[in-house]
Amino acid sequence: MTWRFFAIFSAACFAFVAGPVDATQTDAAEKTRPNILFAFADDWGRHASAYAKTDGPGGLNDVVQTPNFDRLAGRGVLFRNAYVNAPSCTPCRSSLLSGQYFWRTGRGAILRGAVWDSKIPTFPLLLNDAGYHIGKTFKVWSPGIPADAPYGGRKYSYQQAGGRFNGFSQTVTKMAATGKSIDDAKGVLFDEVRGNFKNFLKKRDADQPFCYWFGPTNVHRKWIKGSGKKLWNIDPDSLKGKMPPFLPDVPVVREDMADYFGEVAAFDEALGVLLTELKEAGELDNTLIVVSGDHGAPGFPHGKCNLYDFGTGVPLAIAGPGVVGGRVVDDFVNLPDLAPTFLETGAVDIPAVMTARSIWPTLKSDKEGLADPKRTYVLTGRERHVEIARAGHLPYPQRAIRTANYQLVINFRPDRYPLGDPYRLDGDNPPTTREVTENTRTTLPDEDAGPTKAWLVDHRNDPKWKRYFDHAYGKRPREELFDMRKDPHQMSNVAADPAYAKVAAELREQLMSELKRTGDPRLIDNGKYFENPPLAGPVPADAQRPRRKPAPPKK
């Protein structure tokens, strides 16, 4: 099926939500500032069934189920080259909210120990100042201090209808154990999603434009083992032969991936609920709808906390007034670009401090492929996620540039382990398999816990599988260069190959020039800013959440 046919087919299917758009509706939309709906899933990498149609069969996207995302993409624009600025939730969100590279957000550039600088302008608060009714449900910016500060904290939170959706497979499984059908149990959680959104809409003034952030965390671990098949009929065996070369194609890993895709399916169905509510409220035709995720899959090699595409590539679909739909574009987009895009949508001046660029020129274009000839690369990076075991709580600093044909990664501290010290596994007190499966910070802490990591740990000395473990957790050279045309999964580093010397030099110059232009502290005094407290070392007191006081005893 060609994408053009798919787009037409999807637009027709989407009519059950959107309905026909007549000239009167279009004129009305032009006279009012559009609403904004931003659906942003925790840990959702570039996994959507729409991409199976654009990338061709044979990969993981053959199996994932995202019909609502697909219909939205068919109605609007599907981006094939969308990337986070950092594959760690807090710095990713710091960059997105501020419209700046994460290294420009002070202590927002890290996860553990993050503290928000209130002097940094953010798109939600700027929209609020300009008259928008803003609100959020679930996660926006955490675990930093103060929680969700770039969105105004709890002041704009709408979660009164319930928050059990964040533990989707856990809650549905528990309900099913008491005799409730799986469909009925799902319905309870989707009713909470609906209720939270309705409560938000009720609070706005008449004709006031709104900006709503839907940020569930269900796609983040932990999910219930076997839930992908039980709740969504995603057969792990359907992934056989489709696993990327950095993941062992074995039953445990296939089931783990199927369960992950089950949570993606739940998010997608919640998206469908929001779209239906928009239509019933008469707001769909005047709402810019943006759907994406904050980085790649948790607990899988190459995913979360890695600068490979599996860690930094994310889905992105945008539809709404002013968007020329039915297109797939290859423009490179960094998620911080959404901040100036949202401000331009709301006719709000974009602060000069924002380094990101609005993507409205691409959205208004009628071109497919490379719609904006200036969008040919993105920058990604990483500093501290949690604590690196036995390394004094030091960061693993990386920066990278990704183009259509190449990726260059600079690992500024190649003497450190990228995800934690794997030698601890063979020490005097090694962690148990259960600890590796369930406790994120037990070992290899910068990769979330889960069955895939546990399986790799258990098989780390098996000659058949050792290369997978070493590839994921071993030390990396100062530079990694990948030829994406020959090596789309970034498995073969050609940085030392003389045939690529010119390419490496050009990309290195381009990357370093942009880092210098934007004032990256990593390039100053050998990274002193990031290498010392409060950016490194134990989490300081001002970044620790106060413990809840125990409830008084019942009389």
N, C-alpha and C positions, 0 to 999 in steps of 0.2 A: 504494500500500500504506500503510495507516495505521500509526502507530507502535505502537498497542496490538497489532495483528496481528503486526507485526514483532517485538515483544517476545516474544510467545508462540511465534512461529516460531523466534526465536533461542534461546529457552530450551530448546526441543525439540532444536535442533541442538547446543546446548551439552552435552546429556546424554552425548555421546560422551566428554567430558572429565569432567564433574561427576558424572554418574549421578544417580539419585534420592536425595533427602535424606529419611530417615525420622525418626521422632520420637526414636529412640534416639540418632541422630547429633546431632540438635539439642540434646538434653539434655546430651550429652557436651561439645558445643561451649560451652555456657553454664557448664560447670564448669571450663573451662580458659581461660587467656588466649589470644586468637587470635594466630596468626602474622601477619606482614605481608610481602607481596610488593609492592615498588614498582618498576615498570618505567617508566623515565624516559628518553626519547629526546632526544638533542641536536638542537636546531634544528627540532623537529617542531612546526609550527603546527597550527591547527585544521583538519586535513585527515584525514577518515576517512569511509568510505562510510556509516557510520551517520548522519552529519549530512546526507547527501543525502536521507535519508528524513524527517528532521525539518525541514529548511530548504526542501525542495522542489527540483525539478530545475532545471538550467540553469547550475550553477556548477561549480567545480573538483572538488567532492566527488563529482560524477557519475563521475569517472574513477579516483580513487584506490581502492586495493584493500586493505581492512583487515578480513578476515572474522573474525579472532580477537578483535580489539577490539570488533567489532560484536556478537559472541556474548556477550562479557563484559558489554557495555552492556545487552543484552537481558535478561541474568540479573540485573543490578544496576541502577545508576542512571547515566544519561547526563546530563552537565551541559552545557547549551548556552551558559552564560556563565562560563566559567573563563578566568582571565587571570593571567599572570605579574605580579609586582610590578615587574620591570625586564626589558626585552627584550635582555639581554646576559647571557651564561651565568654569570659569576662572581657579580655582584650578585643575579641571579635565585636562584641556589643558596644564596647567603648568607641571603637572606630566607626561603627555603623551609626550610633546615636549622635556622634560629634561631627561626622563627615570629614574626619581626619585619619591619617595613618595612626595605628595604635601606639606607635612609639612617641607620638605627640600628646598623649593623654595622661602624662604624669604617672601616678600610681595606678591608673586604670589600665596600664600596659601589661599588668600581670593578673593572675587569678588569685592565688593565695596571698593575702596581704594587700589586696586592692582597696584603695580609698579614693572616692570621687572628688575631683576638684570642681567646686561649684562655679568657678569662673569660666569654665569651658562651655560655650553655647551648645545646645542640643536641639534637634529639630522638633521634638514634641513640645518642649516648653516654649520655643519660638512660635509654633503654631498656636499654642494656647494664648500667648500674649497677643496674637493677631486675631483672636476671636473664635478659634476652633474649640469645640467641646472635645477634650481628649480623655481617653480611658484605656485601661489595660486589664487583661485577665491573665493571671499566672506570671511567668517569668519574663522580666525585661533585662535587668542588670543585677546579677548576683553571681557569686557570693560576696561581692564587695560591700563596703560600708560607705554611707548608709545604703540600705537595700533599695534598689531601683531609683537611686537619687537622680539620674539623668532624666527620669520620667516623672519626677515630682513625688517619689516615694509612694506611700499608701493612700495619699490624698485622691489619686485618680484610679484606685483599684476597684474592680467590679468582679467579685468572686462570691457574692452572697448566696448564689444559687448552688454553690458546691464546687469543690476542687478535686473530686475523686478521679476525674479524667486523667490527671497526671500519673496515676497508678492504674492505667487502663486494664492491662491483662491481669494484674493482681486482683483488682476489684471485681471484674467480670468473672474470673475463676472462682472467687470467694462466693459471689452471689449464686453461681451455678451449682456450687456444692450444697447450697441450702434448698435447692429444688427449683430455682428460677431458671427459665430457659435462657440460653445464651443471647438470643435476639432481644428478649425483654431486659436482660441485664445491660446489654449495650445501650438500649433505649434510655435507661435511667441516666447514664452518663451523658448521652447526647442531649437529653433534656436539661441537664445542668449547663452544658455549653450554650444552649438556646436561651436559658433563663438569664445567664450572666450578660449575654449580648443584649437581650431585651431590656434588662435593668439599665444598661448603659444608654441605650437609645431613649428611654423614658426620661432621663435626667437632663437632656439637652433642651435648649430653648427652641421655639418654633423657627424653622428655616436656618438654624445654626449649623454650619458644616461641622463634621466630626472627623476625628482621627482615632481609630481603635486598633490596639495591638493585642493580638491573640497569640500567646506564647506558651503553649503547653510543653511539659517536660516528659511526656510519656515515652518519646523515642529515645530519651536518655535511659541508660540502665538504672534499675534492674527490671527486667521483664520476666515473665513466667516461662520456664523451659517447656517447650512443646506448644506454646500458645499460638504460634503462627499457623500451625496446621489445625489446631482445635478450634480456634476462634475465627480464622479467616480462610481456612482450607488451602493454605499455602504449603504444598508438599515439599519437604526438604529435598527429596530425590529429584524434583524438577530442576534443582540447581546443579545436578551432577554434570560435569563437563563444561560448566559456565563460570566456574570460580576463576578469579584472576590469579596469576602465577605466584603472587606473594601469600596466598591463602591455601593451606592444604585442602585438597578436595576429598574430605573424609566426612563420615556421618555427623560427628559432633559439630564440626564447623558449619556444615550445610544447615543443620537444625538451628544453630545460633543465628545464622543469617536469615533464615525463614522467620524466626521469632522477631528479629529486628524489623523485617518487612511487614510483619503483622502490626507493629506499632505505627509504622508509616501508613498502613491502610486505615488505622483508627484515626490518625491525624487527618487523612484525606476525607474521611467521612464527616469529621467535624467541620472541615472546610465547606462541605456540601450543606451542612446545617446553617452555617453563617450566610452562604449565598442565598439560600431559600428565605431566610429571615430578611435579608436585604430586599429581595423582591417583594415580599409581603408588606414591608414597610414603605414601598414605593421609592426606594433609594438606590436600587441597583444600577440604573442607567446613569446616575450622577456620582458614582463611587469608583475611584481608582483602586483596583484590587491588586495587591502585590503578595506573592507567596514564595517563601524561600526557607532555608535552614541555616544554622549557625556554624556548621562544619561537618566533617565526615563522621563515619560510624565509630562508636565507642567500643574499645576492647578488641579491635581488630588491627593487625599490622597494616601500616600505610595510612591508617585512618586518623582519628582524633590526635592532635599534637604532632602531626607530621605534615611537611610541606609538599608531599606528593599529592597528585590530583585526588586520590581517594580520601585525603584528609582536608584539602582546601576547596575542592570543587563542590558546588551546591546547585540545587535546582533553582530556577528563577522563571516565573511567568508573571506577566503584567497585562492587565486588561482594564478598560474603562474609557471615560470620555477623553477624546483627543488622541487616543492610541489607535494607530492604523493596524488592525488585527489580521489574523490569518497568516502570520509570518514566523519564520525561524531565522534568528540572526546569529552571526558569529562574532559580534563585537565583544571585546574583553571588558568585563564589568567587575569592579571591586565592590563589595557590598557597601562600603562607605559612600559610594556614589548615590545611594538611595536617599541620604540626608538632604543634599541640595535638590534632588528630584522632588522630594516631598515638599520642600519649601517653595520651589517653583510652582508646584501644583496649587499651593495655597496662596500664591501671589505675595510671598514673604521674601524680603531681601536676604540674600545668602551672605553670611558673614565672610569677610575677607580671610579669616583664619582657616576656613575649610579648605583642605587640599583636594577633596574629591570633586568630581564633575558631574553635573546633572546629566541624566541619560534621556532627557526629553527630545533632543535631536534625533536619537534613534527611535524613540517611541512614535514620533510624528512622521518619520520617514516611511516611504512605501517600498523600501528596498529589503531584499533578503540577503543572506550572506553577511558580508561586511557592510553594514549600513553607514557607519561613521568611520571614515578612513583613519581617524586619529586613535581609534580604540584597538590597538594592536598588542597590548601587553597589560599585565597586572603585576603588582608587587605583593608578596606575602612574607610573613615572618613570625617569629616566636621568641619569647623570653622565658619567664617562669610560669609553669602551670601549677603543680602542687609542690611537693618536696622531692628532690632527687636524692635517693637513698645514699648515705655515706659520702656525700659530696658537699657537706656544709650548707645544704639548702641553696645550692647555686643554680642559676638558670642554665638552660641549654639554648644559647643564642643562635638564631638562624635568620637569614634573609634570602629571598629568592625572587627571580624574575621569570615570568612565564609568558612565552609568545606562542604563536600558532605552531611553530616547528620545534621549539626548544624550551627546556627549562634549565636554568643555572641556579644552584643552591650553594650558598656560602654558610658553612658551619664554623662559627667564629671560635669555638672551643672544641676542636676535634679530640682533645685529650679526655673529654667527658663522655659519659654514656647518654644517648639521646632520650631514653625513657626510664632510666634507673640502672643500678648496678646489677647485672645478671649474675655476677660471681657470688652474691649473697645467697643465691639458691643452693650453692654447694658448701655453705659455711657450716659452723657447728650447730646452728639452730635454724635450719631451713624452714620456710613456711609450708603448711600443709596444702594439699590440692584445694580444700574447701576455702582456705584463706585466700589463695590466688584467685579463686572463682568469685568470692563474695566481698573481699576487703580490698578496695582500690589502692590503699596506701601500704599494703603489706609488702609488696615487692613490685619492681618495675612500675612505680607509682604513677608515672605520667601516661600510662595506658590504662584505661579503666579495667576493672575486674570483669571476668566472665568466662564462660566455658572455652572459648577459643584460646584465650591466653593460658588458661589452665592446661589445655591439651598441649600447647606448644611447650610449656614448662615441663610437663611430664615426659615429653618426647625429645627434650633438648639434646640428649646424648645418644639418641637413636641415629645411626648413620643415614638412614633413609630420610629423616626429617630434620636433622641438625641444621642444614643450610637455611631452612625457613626461620628457625630460631635466631641463628647468627645474623641473618639478613635484617630481621626486625629489631633486634636488641643490641647488636654489636656496635662498636665505635664506627664513626663515619669519617671520611677524609675531609680536609678543609673545603674542597670544592667537589660538587657533583654536577655533571652535565648530562642531560638526557636528550636524545634525538627522538622527539615525539612521533615522527613519521615511521620510524622503524621500531620504536620501543614505547608504545603507548602506556604501558604499565610501569614505566620508570624502574626497570630492573637492572639495566646495564649502564654503568657510569663510564662515559667516554671523555671525562675531563682531561685525562692524561694522554689521550690519543692525539698525535701530531696533526692528524687530518682535521681535527676540530679546534685547533689552537686559535685560529682567527675568529671563529664563532664565539669561543669562550672569552676572548679578549674584548670583543664588541659588547657582549652581554654584561660582562663585568663592569665595563666603563659605564654602560647605561644604568645599571643597577646602582653603582656607587654614586653616580652623579645625582640620581634622584634622592638617595638617602641623604647626601650632603645638602641638597637644595631644601629638603624638608626638615633638616635639623635633627637627624636621628642621633640620640645620645650614644648609641652603640659605637659610633665612629670617633667619639671624643675621649681622650685619655684612656684608650684601650678598653672602653666600655665601663669605666669606673662607676657611672651612675647606676647601671644595672647590676654591677658586681658586689655592691655593698648595701647594708641596711639603709632604708627599709625595703628596697627592691629585692634584696637577697637576704639570706640568713633566716633565723626563726621569725615567725609572724609577729610583728610588733603589737603591743597592747592596744594601740589605737585602731588596729584593723581586726580585732577579735570581737565577735558578736557577744553581747552580754548574755550570760546564761539565764534561762528563765527561772524565776523563783519557784520552788515547789509549792503546789497548792496546799492551803492550810488544811489540817485534818478535819474531817467531818465530825460535827458534834453529835 
